[in-house]
Amino acid sequence: MKDILVHVDSGERARMRIEVAVDLAKRYGARLTGLFAQVDSHRTAAVARMASESLKKAQAEGEILFNTLTKGVETRFWALPHGESNFVSAEIMFCSRYFDLVVLGQNDSKDATTPDDMVEQTVLNCGRPVLVLPYLGTYSSVAHRIVIAWNAGREATRAVHDSLDLLKQAKTVSVLSMRAHDDSGAAQSMPPVNILDHLTKQGIACDGEFLPDEEIGKMDMLLSRSFDLGADLLVMGAHGQYGLSRLRGSGTRYVLKHMTLPVLMSH
């Protein structure tokens, strides 16, 4: 991990995002790029694709904050030229494709500076791992106690391998299987694939457990068990709403809305 992007805006949670990104940059010797992007509160300026004076002021303050918090780290600071909502979402997603890790904040319905769909669209379309920090709670460092949500799907596989650098340095790694446990003899004739075995071969000490089939939803169970384990990062695959099923992306959207800890998602 040598190139990290962090989203900067005028929101009160920008400081925390930068602090977490700085910690990661120092741990991995990475360059950190701050990208200032937010919706312009002046609708006329946004429609005209021009930055209002208030947006320019917020950008200048964001750059000062970024430079203050990133001393001792190789950095760059970028800013979008205006704050039209669709443009902000599209450019955050596009710029994210050029980094090893992207640090964003969970969407807060009370925060009008961030497009409602920005985080989800970035996760599903940038092709890079996205670390999303919740809008509740305080974090200055993450990825010391990691939980992996495992279902053997393509997205989960991508998420695990996108996070190998983090997993190798974590103090604890727990794999929570979302798959039904097969106690029948049918599986005995199949290749003995095992994600724990694969991670161990990577030099990652880990343990695993199956999430029980209970009335509580799988995503609630996942978040609850992550809390019980004291995790400071959940690694999981993100699913989009494609194909015939509208339910496929519901788990991703649910976690993005109800997350109780930082989540790294890959699609």
Backbone as CSV, one residue per row, in Angstrom:
resi,resn,N_x,N_y,N_z,CA_x,CA_y,CA_z,C_x,C_y,C_z
1,MET,0.845,-1.190,0.000,0.000,0.000,0.000,0.885,1.245,0.000
2,LYS,0.957,1.923,-1.132,1.869,3.054,-1.266,1.186,4.343,-1.711
3,ASP,-0.111,4.308,-1.961,-0.787,5.486,-2.495,-2.215,5.530,-1.938
4,ILE,-2.500,6.500,-1.076,-3.786,6.579,-0.381,-4.484,7.893,-0.720
5,LEU,-5.794,7.824,-0.925,-6.617,9.002,-1.169,-7.575,9.193,0.000
6,VAL,-7.691,10.432,0.490,-8.659,10.722,1.554,-9.545,11.877,1.103
7,HIS,-10.831,11.729,1.354,-11.798,12.767,1.002,-11.785,13.858,2.063
8,VAL,-11.651,15.102,1.614,-11.645,16.267,2.499,-12.834,17.151,2.151
9,ASP,-13.537,17.619,3.180,-14.596,18.603,2.976,-14.648,19.484,4.218
10,SER,-15.701,20.296,4.328,-15.797,21.208,5.470,-16.542,20.599,6.643
11,GLY,-16.916,19.316,6.535,-17.638,18.655,7.612,-16.756,18.408,8.820
12,GLU,-17.404,18.237,9.970,-16.655,18.053,11.215,-15.926,16.714,11.275
13,ARG,-16.292,15.760,10.413,-15.637,14.454,10.433,-14.424,14.390,9.515
14,ALA,-14.137,15.473,8.796,-12.984,15.471,7.890,-11.684,15.266,8.661
15,ARG,-11.588,15.883,9.832,-10.378,15.734,10.647,-10.098,14.268,10.955
16,MET,-11.126,13.521,11.354,-10.934,12.122,11.695,-10.494,11.310,10.483
17,ARG,-11.098,11.564,9.327,-10.693,10.846,8.120,-9.218,11.092,7.814
18,ILE,-8.811,12.344,7.924,-7.412,12.673,7.638,-6.488,11.996,8.649
19,GLU,-6.858,12.016,9.932,-6.016,11.403,10.958,-5.851,9.907,10.735
20,VAL,-6.934,9.232,10.370,-6.849,7.797,10.089,-5.983,7.549,8.863
21,ALA,-6.161,8.359,7.836,-5.366,8.205,6.617,-3.891,8.479,6.872
22,VAL,-3.588,9.468,7.700,-2.196,9.768,8.051,-1.566,8.602,8.792
23,ASP,-2.309,8.018,9.720,-1.797,6.866,10.462,-1.462,5.715,9.515
24,LEU,-2.334,5.450,8.566,-2.083,4.382,7.592,-0.893,4.715,6.707
25,ALA,-0.800,5.975,6.285,0.319,6.383,5.431,1.651,6.209,6.150
26,LYS,1.689,6.519,7.432,2.929,6.366,8.200,3.267,4.888,8.406
27,ARG,2.256,4.073,8.662,2.490,2.644,8.898,3.010,1.934,7.653
28,TYR,2.591,2.406,6.477,2.956,1.703,5.245,3.887,2.513,4.348
29,GLY,4.351,3.651,4.815,5.248,4.465,4.010,4.601,4.936,2.720
30,ALA,3.332,5.311,2.803,2.560,5.652,1.610,2.460,7.162,1.412
31,ARG,2.235,7.556,0.171,1.900,8.942,-0.145,0.411,9.150,0.108
32,LEU,0.065,10.327,0.625,-1.329,10.632,0.936,-1.796,11.828,0.111
33,THR,-2.885,11.627,-0.610,-3.481,12.699,-1.398,-4.811,13.098,-0.777
34,GLY,-4.963,14.371,-0.485,-6.238,14.891,-0.004,-7.023,15.464,-1.171
35,LEU,-8.264,15.043,-1.321,-9.119,15.539,-2.398,-10.294,16.294,-1.794
36,PHE,-10.290,17.611,-1.962,-11.408,18.411,-1.460,-12.550,18.349,-2.461
37,ALA,-13.703,17.938,-1.965,-14.883,17.821,-2.830,-16.123,17.888,-1.967
38,GLN,-17.010,18.807,-2.289,-18.281,18.864,-1.582,-19.314,19.605,-2.424
39,VAL,-20.571,19.383,-2.079,-21.671,20.023,-2.791,-21.707,21.501,-2.421
40,ASP,-21.809,22.354,-3.431,-21.869,23.795,-3.202,-23.260,24.168,-2.693
41,SER,-23.308,24.890,-1.581,-24.589,25.289,-1.013,-25.278,26.354,-1.851
42,HIS,-24.523,27.019,-2.714,-25.100,28.021,-3.610,-25.524,27.318,-4.903
43,ARG,-26.824,27.087,-5.015,-27.339,26.297,-6.135,-27.018,26.933,-7.491
44,THR,-27.091,28.247,-7.561,-26.831,28.923,-8.831,-25.410,28.649,-9.303
45,ALA,-24.450,28.731,-8.384,-23.061,28.468,-8.738,-22.871,27.012,-9.151
46,ALA,-23.552,26.095,-8.447,-23.425,24.675,-8.769,-23.958,24.380,-10.161
47,VAL,-25.118,24.967,-10.485,-25.707,24.749,-11.803,-24.811,25.329,-12.893
48,ALA,-24.173,26.441,-12.595,-23.289,27.083,-13.565,-21.914,26.429,-13.632
49,ARG,-21.698,25.395,-12.818,-20.406,24.707,-12.762,-19.275,25.680,-12.401
50,MET,-19.563,26.533,-11.424,-18.574,27.471,-10.915,-18.554,27.390,-9.394
51,ALA,-17.401,27.614,-8.806,-17.285,27.580,-7.354,-17.736,28.898,-6.750
52,SER,-18.629,28.837,-5.775,-19.054,30.041,-5.074,-17.950,30.493,-4.125
53,GLU,-18.090,31.699,-3.604,-17.086,32.209,-2.674,-17.047,31.363,-1.404
54,SER,-18.199,30.902,-0.965,-18.220,30.070,0.245,-17.528,28.740,0.009
55,LEU,-17.662,28.180,-1.201,-16.978,26.929,-1.512,-15.471,27.144,-1.574
56,LYS,-15.047,28.260,-2.158,-13.623,28.570,-2.207,-13.055,28.732,-0.806
57,LYS,-13.818,29.372,0.070,-13.383,29.552,1.462,-13.264,28.199,2.167
58,ALA,-14.262,27.327,1.960,-14.217,25.994,2.576,-13.026,25.193,2.066
59,GLN,-12.740,25.326,0.768,-11.585,24.625,0.193,-10.287,25.095,0.819
60,ALA,-10.128,26.402,0.977,-8.912,26.953,1.582,-8.751,26.464,3.016
61,GLU,-9.855,26.431,3.763,-9.800,25.941,5.140,-9.497,24.450,5.173
62,GLY,-10.036,23.703,4.217,-9.747,22.269,4.142,-8.289,22.000,3.851
63,GLU,-7.697,22.817,2.987,-6.280,22.643,2.665,-5.401,22.949,3.876
64,ILE,-5.762,23.975,4.635,-5.007,24.302,5.848,-5.088,23.151,6.848
65,LEU,-6.288,22.617,7.039,-6.463,21.492,7.963,-5.646,20.296,7.508
66,PHE,-5.710,19.975,6.214,-4.973,18.839,5.673,-3.470,19.019,5.888
67,ASN,-2.943,20.184,5.566,-1.502,20.431,5.714,-1.069,20.405,7.177
68,THR,-1.944,20.847,8.062,-1.630,20.856,9.493,-1.525,19.443,10.051
69,LEU,-2.399,18.554,9.590,-2.472,17.206,10.152,-1.542,16.207,9.483
70,THR,-0.913,16.585,8.377,-0.143,15.600,7.601,1.358,15.846,7.617
71,LYS,1.840,16.573,8.597,3.284,16.847,8.674,4.044,15.535,8.834
72,GLY,5.137,15.406,8.115,5.944,14.196,8.175,5.510,13.122,7.198
73,VAL,4.512,13.425,6.362,4.003,12.468,5.382,4.106,13.089,3.988
74,GLU,4.466,12.287,2.992,4.451,12.773,1.618,3.008,13.002,1.192
75,THR,2.707,14.224,0.756,1.316,14.557,0.476,1.138,15.316,-0.837
76,ARG,-0.101,15.318,-1.286,-0.580,16.187,-2.358,-1.977,16.641,-1.957
77,PHE,-2.378,17.834,-2.404,-3.742,18.305,-2.136,-4.391,18.705,-3.451
78,TRP,-5.540,18.095,-3.722,-6.300,18.380,-4.917,-7.660,18.971,-4.523
79,ALA,-8.288,19.655,-5.455,-9.630,20.183,-5.216,-10.420,20.172,-6.514
80,LEU,-11.687,19.818,-6.428,-12.558,19.860,-7.602,-12.893,21.319,-7.919
81,PRO,-13.082,21.641,-9.203,-13.294,23.036,-9.587,-14.660,23.602,-9.212
82,HIS,-15.646,22.756,-8.955,-16.959,23.249,-8.538,-17.684,22.153,-7.753
83,GLY,-18.882,22.474,-7.271,-19.571,21.572,-6.357,-20.931,21.112,-6.804
84,GLU,-21.123,20.892,-8.098,-22.384,20.308,-8.565,-22.448,18.858,-8.092
85,SER,-23.563,18.440,-7.535,-23.668,17.177,-6.808,-23.251,15.964,-7.630
86,ASN,-23.795,15.791,-8.827,-23.458,14.628,-9.653,-21.981,14.635,-10.042
87,PHE,-21.447,15.814,-10.282,-20.031,15.955,-10.620,-19.157,15.513,-9.456
88,VAL,-19.527,15.912,-8.244,-18.756,15.531,-7.055,-18.712,14.011,-6.915
89,SER,-19.856,13.353,-7.018,-19.909,11.893,-6.898,-19.072,11.219,-7.973
90,ALA,-19.227,11.677,-9.225,-18.521,11.047,-10.339,-17.017,11.225,-10.235
91,GLU,-16.567,12.401,-9.823,-15.130,12.656,-9.763,-14.460,11.966,-8.582
92,ILE,-15.134,11.894,-7.458,-14.594,11.127,-6.331,-14.389,9.677,-6.761
93,MET,-15.396,9.104,-7.427,-15.301,7.719,-7.894,-14.170,7.561,-8.899
94,PHE,-14.082,8.479,-9.867,-13.074,8.361,-10.911,-11.656,8.494,-10.344
95,CYS,-11.435,9.493,-9.527,-10.098,9.698,-8.950,-9.668,8.501,-8.086
96,SER,-10.640,7.849,-7.472,-10.331,6.718,-6.595,-9.661,5.565,-7.328
97,ARG,-9.852,5.484,-8.631,-9.291,4.389,-9.424,-7.766,4.427,-9.503
98,TYR,-7.171,5.520,-9.078,-5.726,5.689,-9.218,-4.994,5.537,-7.882
99,PHE,-5.612,4.844,-6.910,-5.015,4.709,-5.587,-5.143,3.284,-5.066
100,ASP,-4.289,2.968,-4.108,-4.320,1.642,-3.491,-5.442,1.529,-2.466
101,LEU,-5.794,2.650,-1.843,-6.846,2.665,-0.823,-7.505,4.034,-0.829
102,VAL,-8.824,4.041,-0.626,-9.594,5.284,-0.577,-10.263,5.385,0.788
103,VAL,-10.156,6.543,1.428,-10.753,6.754,2.749,-11.902,7.750,2.623
104,LEU,-13.112,7.279,2.893,-14.316,8.110,2.841,-15.039,8.044,4.177
105,GLY,-16.051,8.896,4.328,-16.880,8.870,5.525,-18.274,8.384,5.202
106,GLN,-18.890,7.701,6.153,-20.272,7.243,5.985,-21.185,8.430,5.701
107,ASN,-22.142,8.228,4.824,-23.089,9.298,4.519,-23.942,9.615,5.737
108,ASP,-24.039,10.910,6.040,-24.868,11.395,7.146,-25.988,12.222,6.533
109,SER,-27.220,11.802,6.770,-28.363,12.487,6.156,-28.455,13.948,6.576
110,LYS,-27.814,14.298,7.689,-27.841,15.684,8.156,-26.762,16.542,7.500
111,ASP,-25.870,15.912,6.745,-24.755,16.621,6.123,-25.050,16.861,4.652
112,ALA,-25.327,18.097,4.294,-25.695,18.423,2.914,-24.487,18.613,2.011
113,THR,-23.266,18.525,2.557,-22.080,18.758,1.732,-21.685,17.534,0.913
114,THR,-22.212,16.358,1.267,-21.845,15.120,0.588,-23.037,14.549,-0.169
115,PRO,-22.896,14.232,-1.448,-24.005,13.608,-2.191,-24.435,12.305,-1.530
116,ASP,-25.731,12.064,-1.505,-26.265,10.897,-0.810,-25.682,9.585,-1.316
117,ASP,-25.415,9.504,-2.625,-24.984,8.240,-3.207,-23.475,8.156,-3.422
118,MET,-22.723,9.128,-2.938,-21.300,9.191,-3.262,-20.526,7.963,-2.780
119,VAL,-20.739,7.576,-1.542,-19.979,6.453,-0.990,-20.340,5.155,-1.704
120,GLU,-21.625,4.892,-1.848,-22.050,3.650,-2.496,-21.563,3.586,-3.942
121,GLN,-21.687,4.678,-4.682,-21.256,4.680,-6.070,-19.738,4.514,-6.196
122,THR,-19.001,5.082,-5.255,-17.550,4.918,-5.280,-17.174,3.471,-4.991
123,VAL,-17.785,2.884,-3.973,-17.506,1.490,-3.616,-17.782,0.559,-4.789
124,LEU,-18.903,0.763,-5.460,-19.339,-0.170,-6.497,-18.676,0.057,-7.856
125,ASN,-18.091,1.233,-8.068,-17.612,1.551,-9.417,-16.145,1.932,-9.529
126,CYS,-15.455,2.165,-8.415,-14.067,2.618,-8.567,-13.087,1.467,-8.785
127,GLY,-13.452,0.249,-8.404,-12.562,-0.887,-8.611,-11.419,-0.968,-7.611
128,ARG,-11.468,-0.163,-6.549,-10.423,-0.147,-5.533,-11.055,-0.355,-4.158
129,PRO,-10.273,-0.813,-3.177,-10.827,-0.959,-1.825,-11.128,0.404,-1.219
130,VAL,-12.276,0.508,-0.572,-12.719,1.767,0.025,-12.918,1.556,1.525
131,LEU,-12.219,2.350,2.315,-12.368,2.328,3.770,-13.377,3.407,4.148
132,VAL,-14.494,2.992,4.734,-15.564,3.920,5.105,-15.594,4.039,6.630
133,LEU,-15.471,5.263,7.127,-15.496,5.521,8.566,-16.892,5.960,8.976
134,PRO,-17.434,5.411,10.071,-18.791,5.778,10.483,-18.872,7.219,10.965
135,TYR,-20.082,7.799,10.876,-20.234,9.178,11.325,-20.430,9.268,12.832
136,LEU,-20.531,8.128,13.502,-20.565,8.104,14.956,-19.310,7.409,15.469
137,GLY,-18.821,7.827,16.624,-17.613,7.230,17.178,-16.379,8.016,16.769
138,THR,-15.285,7.752,17.472,-14.024,8.440,17.219,-12.933,7.421,16.932
139,TYR,-12.205,7.625,15.858,-11.123,6.732,15.458,-9.926,7.566,15.017
140,SER,-8.746,7.170,15.470,-7.517,7.797,14.977,-6.632,6.759,14.301
141,SER,-6.941,5.487,14.533,-6.187,4.390,13.947,-7.108,3.192,13.821
142,VAL,-6.980,2.450,12.730,-7.848,1.296,12.497,-7.016,0.112,12.012
143,ALA,-7.692,-1.023,11.859,-7.094,-2.242,11.285,-6.098,-2.921,12.210
144,HIS,-6.338,-2.843,13.516,-5.535,-3.603,14.473,-6.247,-4.910,14.859
145,ARG,-7.575,-4.865,14.889,-8.395,-6.048,15.186,-9.442,-6.146,14.067
146,ILE,-9.184,-7.063,13.144,-9.975,-7.115,11.907,-10.917,-8.318,11.892
147,VAL,-12.123,-8.077,11.423,-13.093,-9.139,11.156,-13.327,-9.202,9.649
148,ILE,-13.330,-10.411,9.109,-13.615,-10.631,7.693,-14.984,-11.291,7.568
149,ALA,-15.857,-10.700,6.750,-17.136,-11.332,6.427,-16.910,-12.209,5.199
150,TRP,-17.043,-13.521,5.371,-16.672,-14.463,4.313,-17.874,-15.266,3.838
151,ASN,-18.111,-15.240,2.520,-19.158,-16.084,1.936,-18.659,-16.832,0.702
152,ALA,-17.336,-16.768,0.456,-16.693,-17.444,-0.672,-17.105,-16.854,-2.017
153,GLY,-17.737,-15.689,-2.020,-18.121,-15.042,-3.267,-16.976,-14.247,-3.877
154,ARG,-17.178,-13.817,-5.104,-16.153,-13.043,-5.801,-15.807,-11.772,-5.050
155,GLU,-16.831,-11.071,-4.577,-16.602,-9.795,-3.906,-15.854,-9.985,-2.595
156,ALA,-16.198,-11.022,-1.831,-15.494,-11.288,-0.577,-14.044,-11.658,-0.840
157,THR,-13.815,-12.440,-1.880,-12.447,-12.807,-2.254,-11.642,-11.573,-2.616
158,ARG,-12.257,-10.680,-3.378,-11.579,-9.430,-3.750,-11.248,-8.607,-2.512
159,ALA,-12.181,-8.500,-1.597,-11.967,-7.705,-0.388,-10.821,-8.258,0.447
160,VAL,-10.776,-9.575,0.614,-9.708,-10.191,1.397,-8.348,-9.897,0.785
161,HIS,-8.231,-10.073,-0.508,-6.924,-9.885,-1.144,-6.560,-8.408,-1.288
162,ASP,-7.556,-7.539,-1.365,-7.278,-6.103,-1.364,-6.760,-5.633,-0.002
163,SER,-7.079,-6.364,1.044,-6.713,-5.943,2.396,-5.556,-6.741,2.988
164,LEU,-4.822,-7.497,2.173,-3.747,-8.339,2.695,-2.701,-7.549,3.477
165,ASP,-2.340,-6.363,3.002,-1.362,-5.564,3.735,-1.850,-5.257,5.148
166,LEU,-3.107,-4.913,5.275,-3.682,-4.626,6.587,-3.764,-5.878,7.439
167,LEU,-4.182,-6.979,6.831,-4.324,-8.235,7.570,-2.986,-8.719,8.130
168,LYS,-1.921,-8.525,7.366,-0.603,-9.012,7.793,-0.069,-8.250,9.004
169,GLN,-0.514,-7.020,9.189,-0.038,-6.229,10.321,-1.017,-6.196,11.490
170,ALA,-2.201,-6.793,11.324,-3.213,-6.749,12.370,-2.812,-7.597,13.574
171,LYS,-3.269,-7.193,14.748,-3.020,-7.965,15.960,-3.883,-9.218,16.000
172,THR,-5.132,-9.097,15.564,-6.026,-10.250,15.501,-6.832,-10.197,14.204
173,VAL,-7.118,-11.375,13.649,-7.961,-11.494,12.459,-8.968,-12.613,12.701
174,SER,-10.239,-12.292,12.586,-11.302,-13.279,12.769,-12.138,-13.355,11.496
175,VAL,-12.384,-14.562,11.046,-13.200,-14.781,9.853,-14.586,-15.251,10.285
176,LEU,-15.601,-14.465,9.933,-16.976,-14.850,10.232,-17.611,-15.363,8.953
177,SER,-17.897,-16.658,8.910,-18.446,-17.257,7.707,-19.936,-16.993,7.613
178,MET,-20.347,-16.491,6.455,-21.761,-16.231,6.195,-22.409,-17.412,5.482
179,ARG,-21.637,-18.464,5.269,-22.146,-19.633,4.557,-22.728,-20.634,5.554
180,ALA,-23.703,-21.399,5.097,-24.263,-22.449,5.936,-23.217,-23.533,6.154
181,HIS,-23.108,-24.003,7.390,-22.133,-25.044,7.712,-22.653,-26.404,7.236
182,ASP,-21.845,-27.097,6.431,-22.247,-28.385,5.856,-21.641,-29.513,6.680
183,ASP,-22.487,-30.169,7.477,-22.027,-31.293,8.299,-22.247,-32.633,7.617
184,SER,-22.772,-32.605,6.412,-23.046,-33.857,5.713,-21.756,-34.447,5.151
185,GLY,-21.834,-35.658,4.699,-20.648,-36.309,4.150,-20.385,-35.923,2.707
186,ALA,-21.302,-35.155,2.094,-21.147,-34.808,0.682,-19.893,-33.994,0.428
187,ALA,-19.530,-33.143,1.386,-18.381,-32.255,1.184,-17.053,-32.995,1.262
188,GLN,-17.045,-34.205,1.781,-15.793,-34.928,1.970,-15.133,-35.287,0.642
189,SER,-15.911,-35.372,-0.424,-15.345,-35.738,-1.719,-14.879,-34.516,-2.520
190,MET,-15.070,-33.326,-1.966,-14.711,-32.097,-2.653,-13.325,-31.619,-2.213
191,PRO,-12.647,-30.801,-3.033,-11.359,-30.242,-2.617,-11.503,-29.489,-1.293
192,PRO,-10.586,-29.687,-0.364,-10.717,-29.106,0.985,-10.303,-27.644,1.041
193,VAL,-10.956,-26.796,0.264,-10.616,-25.369,0.275,-10.978,-24.757,1.626
194,ASN,-10.156,-23.828,2.076,-10.372,-23.242,3.394,-9.705,-21.869,3.437
195,ILE,-10.479,-20.836,3.695,-9.925,-19.486,3.704,-8.926,-19.300,4.841
196,LEU,-9.141,-19.987,5.965,-8.196,-19.872,7.074,-6.835,-20.447,6.681
197,ASP,-6.858,-21.551,5.973,-5.611,-22.161,5.507,-4.883,-21.218,4.548
198,HIS,-5.641,-20.580,3.659,-5.036,-19.653,2.700,-4.410,-18.456,3.413
199,LEU,-5.105,-17.893,4.381,-4.572,-16.743,5.112,-3.352,-17.125,5.945
200,THR,-3.394,-18.310,6.524,-2.242,-18.779,7.297,-1.008,-18.896,6.422
201,LYS,-1.194,-19.369,5.202,-0.082,-19.471,4.256,0.488,-18.100,3.923
202,GLN,-0.330,-17.067,4.054,0.121,-15.698,3.827,0.839,-15.118,5.054
203,GLY,0.941,-15.922,6.111,1.582,-15.448,7.337,0.646,-14.703,8.255
204,ILE,-0.659,-14.923,8.083,-1.665,-14.217,8.887,-2.265,-15.184,9.904
205,ALA,-2.058,-14.907,11.178,-2.661,-15.714,12.238,-4.135,-15.341,12.341
206,CYS,-5.027,-16.319,12.243,-6.453,-16.001,12.228,-7.260,-17.148,12.821
207,ASP,-8.491,-16.841,13.198,-9.438,-17.859,13.634,-10.754,-17.618,12.921
208,GLY,-11.663,-18.575,13.016,-12.909,-18.444,12.276,-14.081,-19.061,13.002
209,GLU,-15.257,-18.632,12.610,-16.481,-19.189,13.175,-17.622,-18.985,12.184
210,PHE,-18.647,-19.798,12.311,-19.834,-19.664,11.485,-20.853,-18.808,12.220
211,LEU,-21.459,-17.879,11.519,-22.545,-17.113,12.114,-23.771,-18.008,12.205
212,PRO,-24.423,-18.049,13.344,-25.584,-18.926,13.491,-26.761,-18.455,12.661
213,ASP,-27.582,-19.406,12.240,-28.811,-19.070,11.516,-29.897,-18.756,12.537
214,GLU,-30.163,-17.479,12.761,-31.163,-17.050,13.718,-32.105,-16.052,13.056
215,GLU,-33.112,-15.647,13.789,-34.103,-14.723,13.243,-33.480,-13.359,12.937
216,ILE,-32.510,-12.956,13.739,-31.849,-11.682,13.500,-31.186,-11.711,12.130
217,GLY,-31.250,-10.624,11.404,-30.697,-10.561,10.064,-29.205,-10.816,10.055
218,LYS,-28.709,-11.351,8.951,-27.282,-11.680,8.845,-26.398,-10.447,9.022
219,MET,-26.816,-9.319,8.464,-25.992,-8.122,8.579,-25.964,-7.599,10.011
220,ASP,-27.109,-7.662,10.688,-27.132,-7.270,12.102,-26.260,-8.206,12.928
221,MET,-26.331,-9.507,12.618,-25.509,-10.480,13.321,-24.026,-10.204,13.076
222,LEU,-23.684,-9.866,11.851,-22.307,-9.564,11.502,-21.795,-8.355,12.277
223,LEU,-22.575,-7.290,12.313,-22.168,-6.086,13.035,-22.105,-6.334,14.538
224,SER,-23.072,-7.096,15.049,-23.102,-7.391,16.481,-21.899,-8.230,16.901
225,ARG,-21.587,-9.252,16.122,-20.457,-10.121,16.462,-19.133,-9.374,16.321
226,SER,-19.035,-8.483,15.347,-17.832,-7.672,15.196,-17.618,-6.812,16.432
227,PHE,-18.707,-6.273,16.969,-18.622,-5.482,18.200,-18.163,-6.350,19.370
228,ASP,-18.737,-7.561,19.475,-18.357,-8.478,20.556,-16.859,-8.794,20.514
229,LEU,-16.307,-8.894,19.317,-14.900,-9.237,19.153,-13.978,-8.032,19.319
230,GLY,-14.560,-6.863,19.538,-13.758,-5.661,19.698,-13.066,-5.221,18.426
231,ALA,-13.662,-5.532,17.288,-13.033,-5.217,16.002,-13.022,-3.714,15.747
232,ASP,-11.959,-3.253,15.086,-11.908,-1.857,14.652,-11.894,-1.758,13.128
233,LEU,-12.143,-2.894,12.463,-12.304,-2.888,11.008,-13.031,-4.153,10.570
234,LEU,-14.028,-3.962,9.715,-14.743,-5.071,9.080,-14.382,-5.068,7.605
235,VAL,-13.913,-6.195,7.103,-13.572,-6.351,5.686,-14.662,-7.186,5.029
236,MET,-15.262,-6.662,3.968,-16.347,-7.401,3.323,-16.460,-7.018,1.855
237,GLY,-17.041,-7.913,1.082,-17.311,-7.622,-0.314,-18.572,-6.793,-0.447
238,ALA,-18.599,-5.954,-1.468,-19.773,-5.115,-1.725,-20.509,-5.638,-2.952
239,HIS,-21.818,-5.703,-2.852,-22.650,-6.205,-3.946,-23.489,-5.088,-4.526
240,GLY,-23.537,-5.020,-5.844,-24.402,-4.059,-6.512,-25.728,-4.692,-6.851
241,GLN,-26.703,-3.868,-7.180,-28.018,-4.378,-7.561,-28.036,-4.618,-9.066
242,TYR,-27.616,-5.820,-9.440,-27.608,-6.157,-10.853,-28.205,-7.542,-11.023
243,GLY,-28.475,-7.902,-12.248,-29.104,-9.198,-12.493,-30.597,-9.141,-12.177
244,LEU,-31.184,-10.301,-11.893,-32.616,-10.386,-11.683,-33.038,-10.087,-10.262
245,SER,-32.099,-10.162,-9.319,-32.472,-9.990,-7.923,-32.201,-8.576,-7.449
246,ARG,-33.197,-7.949,-6.855,-33.019,-6.631,-6.263,-32.452,-6.733,-4.845
247,LEU,-32.362,-7.925,-4.321,-31.903,-8.109,-2.955,-30.393,-8.231,-2.866
248,ARG,-29.731,-8.428,-4.009,-28.307,-8.726,-3.984,-27.496,-7.616,-3.325
249,GLY,-27.859,-6.369,-3.559,-27.102,-5.269,-2.991,-27.626,-4.776,-1.659
250,SER,-28.667,-5.422,-1.132,-29.308,-4.915,0.077,-28.403,-5.003,1.292
251,GLY,-27.570,-6.051,1.396,-26.668,-6.186,2.528,-25.626,-5.091,2.543
252,THR,-25.083,-4.768,1.382,-24.101,-3.690,1.270,-24.715,-2.366,1.697
253,ARG,-25.875,-2.066,1.169,-26.546,-0.808,1.505,-26.903,-0.755,2.986
254,TYR,-27.302,-1.887,3.546,-27.659,-1.928,4.967,-26.445,-1.616,5.839
255,VAL,-25.310,-2.224,5.531,-24.104,-1.975,6.319,-23.647,-0.529,6.168
256,LEU,-23.711,0.012,4.957,-23.321,1.406,4.755,-24.208,2.352,5.552
257,LYS,-25.444,1.969,5.777,-26.369,2.823,6.517,-26.264,2.620,8.023
258,HIS,-26.009,1.370,8.462,-26.077,1.052,9.888,-24.715,0.688,10.493
259,MET,-23.625,0.929,9.791,-22.308,0.519,10.258,-22.009,1.078,11.644
260,THR,-21.383,0.234,12.473,-21.009,0.617,13.831,-19.504,0.589,14.031
261,LEU,-18.763,0.338,12.966,-17.302,0.325,13.002,-16.802,0.619,11.591
262,PRO,-15.534,0.978,11.429,-15.004,1.194,10.088,-15.140,-0.067,9.237
263,VAL,-15.449,0.118,7.956,-15.663,-1.004,7.043,-14.834,-0.789,5.790
264,LEU,-14.083,-1.814,5.393,-13.381,-1.796,4.119,-14.161,-2.663,3.150
265,MET,-14.581,-2.060,2.045,-15.380,-2.771,1.052,-14.673,-2.799,-0.297
266,SER,-14.816,-3.924,-0.991,-14.339,-4.061,-2.365,-15.441,-4.681,-3.191
267,HIS,-15.453,-4.325,-4.472,-16.488,-4.867,-5.363,-15.823,-5.474,-6.606
